[in-house]
Amino acid sequence: MVFPFYFYRMNKCAFFIVIMLMISIASCGGAKKVFTPDADLSLCANMLVGEFSSESQSKLDSEFLNISMTMVRIWHSRVDGYWIYVEQSLANKMDKPYRQRIYQLVKQGDKVISKIYQFNDPMKYAGAHRDSSKLAQLSIDKLSTKDGCDAILSKNEDRFEGGTLGKNCLSSLKGATYTSSEIVLGSNVIKTWDRGFDGEDKQVWGSEKGPYIFLKKRSSNNQVRTRPINSSN
């Protein structure tokens, strides 16, 4: 009678082990994802968010327009990088932005990648940086990517430099076949040189002198966090 009792106890132990393994697997499967921000990624994001203006440059050179550019963080609970809403407009037409985008900042190796997205009916969200209720209507499923238009940035001392690669960012604006963007990002300044080229590499739009210089007028009151972000936040 000893053997059956021993066998029974062994079966109970095996059953208990199986149950514990199942609980462990289920717990792992339901674990919340955590986004641990990279220091360079957080620094780059903090440099971007805020209110910028090219007013000073426009006063020195009339060929440069007075442009307002605002960037604010959105979708704080996402764990796939930093998401930023971008709005640009002429300073005298703030209610009619000419460019609205969503940037997704991620880290790949030693590079910071700014993925560019656009969305339908952009004027519906005009002024969203001042009215959070408008941004609440914008969800990730409404975005479409601009293939080949990612900005690839490298850290160089206290700034980030980079832009788009080659002729990958296609465009048909004003007879262009592709666009080129060059970016220098500092603590209180953003220099951007956006140009369009035709099939013969002739520039058809954009500044011919050099980049627009946007000075930061005001930092965002919602700077990015450098601690881990839990998906439940």
N, C-alpha and C positions, 0 to 999 in steps of 0.2 A: 504493500500500500504506500510505501514511501515514494516510489518512482512516480506514480500518478500525481501525488501532491506536489512533488518537485516540478513536474511538467506543467501543472496548473499554474504554479507560481511563475515559472518562466514565461508562460503565455501572457500572464498579467503584466509582467515587466515589458515584454515585447509590445503589447497593446499600448501601454503607457508611453513608450518611446515613440511609437508611430503617431500617437495623438499629439505629442509635443512637437514632433517634426512638422506636422500639418499646421499647427498653430504658428510655428516659426516662419514657415513658408508664406502663410497668409499674411502675417505681420509685415514681412519684407515686401510683399506685393502691394500692400496698402500704404507703405511708408511715404511720407510727404517728401517731395523733392525739395532740395535746398540749393539756392543760388548763392555761391560764395564769391562776391565781387573781387576781381583782380584789381590791384592797386592802380595800374596804368589805365584800366578800363574805367574805374571810378573817377580818376583824375580827368580823363578825356571827357567824360559825361558832364562833370562839373564845369569844365571850361565851356561846354556848349550851351548849357541851359542858362537862360537869362534874356534880357532885352538888349539888342544891338542896333547901331545906327551908323550909316555912312555919311552923316551930315557934315562932319569935319572935312572929309575928303572932297565932298561936293562943293564946299565953299572955297577950297583951294584950286579946284579944277572943275570947270563947268561941264566937262565931258562925262563926269561921273554924277549919277543921279543921287538924290537924297532918298535912301531906302531904309525902311525899318524892317528888322528881322527879329522874331521872337521864337524861342524854343522852350518848351515846358515838358517835364516828364509826365508820362501817362502809364496806366496799367502797372502799377507798382508791385502787384502781387505776382507778376509773371517771373519765371525763373530761367528764362532763355535770353538774358541780356537786359540792357536798358532800352526802353522805348520812349521816343521823344516826338512830340508834335511840333512841326515847323511851319511858320507862316511868314511870308515876305510880302511887303506892299510898298508902294510909293508913300513917302511921308505925308503927302497931301491927299492920299486916298486910302486911309487906313481901313476903311470899311469895305474895300474892294481888293483883297490880296490877289496878286498875280501868280503866286506859287504857294501851294500847301502840300506838305509831304509828311510821311512818318519815317523816322529813322530808327533802326534797330542796331544798337551797338553791341558787338560781341568780340571776344578775344580769340584769335587763331594764331597759335605760336607766339611770336613776339610782336604781332601786328594787331592793331585795333581795326575792325571792319565795320564800316557804317553801311548797312543794307538799306536801300531806298525803296519805299513803297508809296503808291498813290492810291486814290480812291475816287469813286464816282460822286457827283454832286458836291464838289468841294465847298461851294459857297454856302452850303447848309451849315458848315462848321466854321465859317469866317468869324473871327473874334473868339474862337474857342479857348485861347490862352487866358481870356478874361472871364469866361463863362464856362465853368466846369460842367454845367448841365448839357452843353452842346457835345462835349467830348464823351459824355456818358452814352450818347447815341452811336458812337463809333466803336465798332468791334473788329477784331482781327480778321474775321471772315469777310469783311468788306474791303480788305486791302488787295491790291495786285502789285506784284513785284516789278521793278524796272530792271530787267535782266541786263547784266553787263555794266550796270551803273553804280555798283558798289564802290565806295571810297575806301581805299586801303591806306591806313595811316601808320607811320613809324614814329616812335618817340625819339626826339633828338634833343638831349639835355632837358630844357624846361618847356619844350613845345612838341607838337605833333605835326608831321608833314606828310603829304601824299596826295592821292587823288584817284581818278579812274585809270584803268589800264587800256592803252592802245585805242582801238576804234570800236570797242565792244559795246559802248553805250549808244544805241541807235536813236536817231531823231529825224523828224521830217520838218521841223520848225524852220520857216523862212528858207526853204531849199536845202537845208542841211541833211546829211546822211548819218552823221554821228556827232556826239558832243564830247568835249573834254573838260574835266574839272580838276583844278589844282587847288590845294588847300594848305594853309598854314594856320595852326591853331595855338594861340597863346593864352595866358591867364586872363587877359582882359581885351583880347583882340582876335578877330577871325579875318583872314585874308582869303578871298575866294576868287578864282579866275575861271569863269564858265564861258566856253566858246563853242560855236557850232561850225562844222566844216562840211563842205560838199564832197562829192565822190572824187574830186581831184585834189583834195586836201586844202582847198581854198577856204579861208574863214569867211563865213556869211553872216554871222551875228556874234555879239559879245564885245567886250572891251578889247581894243587893239593896243592900248597903252600898258595894261597890266591889271593886277587884281583889284577888286573892290576891297576896301579896308573898313571893316565894321568894328567900331569901338563898343565895348560893353558899357551900357548906361546903368543897368541894374541887374544884380544877380537874382536868380530865382530864389524865392523863399522856400523852395522845396529841393534843396541840394540832395544829391544821391547819397545813399548810405554805404558805408564801407564794411558793415558787419553782414553776416550771412542773412539772406532773405528767405523766409519760409513761405512755401506756396499758400499757406493758409492766411497770410497777412493781408 
